[in-house]
Amino acid sequence: MPRINLRVLLATTALALAANGALAHGDEDHSQDAKKPSSATQASGAPGAADAPAALQRLADGSLFVPKPVQRKLGIRTQQARIGDLAATVELNGKVIADPNTGGRVQAPVAGSVMPGPKGMPTAGRKVVKGELLAWLRPVASAIDRGNQKALLSELEAQLAIADGRVKRFEQLEGAVPQKEIDAARIEHGALQKRRAFVAASIDSAEPLLAPGAGVISASHHLVAGQIVDAREVLFEIVDPDHLAVEALSYDPGIGASLISASALAEQTALELKYVGGGRQLREQALPLLFRIVSANSMVAVGQPVKVMVRTAHEVKGAAVPRSALTKVGAGETAVWVHTEAERFVVRRVRHQALDAANIAIVDGLREGDRVVIEGAGLLSQVR
């Protein structure tokens, strides 16, 4: 029994010493730890927040608390608002078209059967050069028309044989026959030869289809070898992707006189435009305006709708910011986020109008010097 009591005493003592060492950490004083509030508790005041690190959250007044590390992860960037006089901009609806001076369209001059060219049937995306042979068009005719052509060819061959014999006889009697009769017989013989060649070609020969300009085949209308097409039917369309234009419709006849510059927005692609001119005849109660795309490597397609922003000589007062600063809040209202403090962001509902394809003018809702979020605004709006 004394041995058992000794063992119990030693085990109890060892456990007590281990517990004291784990709590003391080398005689460190932790009596004040409970009095230190965490930053998350200070920011939100929520119970139990002291156990969690500071995080992005929406405050009671609708603003956002965004710690600096979170701002860096979200890629938040701001720009100081400068309110001043800006060029007023008019937004027009337009579409991309092929430059009339480049490319072109290949149509069937007569009804016929399409046959492949030297490189096969042209397909969409294939590069071509001006004058390149794309395909052959073999004319088709009814049995009556073909019979009439063959009859005419036989008649011409008979007339040619008679004219050939006359020329040979006159050449043997040269000196006895006036020279003018010999020349007339030779001319008639040559004309008959040409007529016979033209008629023979109209029966069996094929019409070459040549590219009217350089570029790429934008549409081949699903043509296959041997397909019968009607006269004036569009067979191929050629577009030069480096020379495209934009046509826009304006309801203000005098916009051309006050126009300074123009740009376009095709989905998320910004295009720089050069004004070419405008028509003087209404189309759909509007005047067509033509612009040439001068942006390099513009990834747009013919027929694609675009928004054309035309800068005029008129002025409007506001702050210029990138389009990426705009976001939607509430019931679809347009707003921007303003960086009011180091880790606080406030939403501002604004009125705006377009400046160009990349920038907009905030005409109401901002004050001079406000720091507007220009990158990451959409991420901030997703915080609930």
Summary of the structure (lengths in Angstrom):
residues: 384
radius of gyration: 42.1
end to end distance: 69.2
largest distance: 167.9
contacts: 1061
relative contact order: 0.18
helix: 29%
strand: 39%
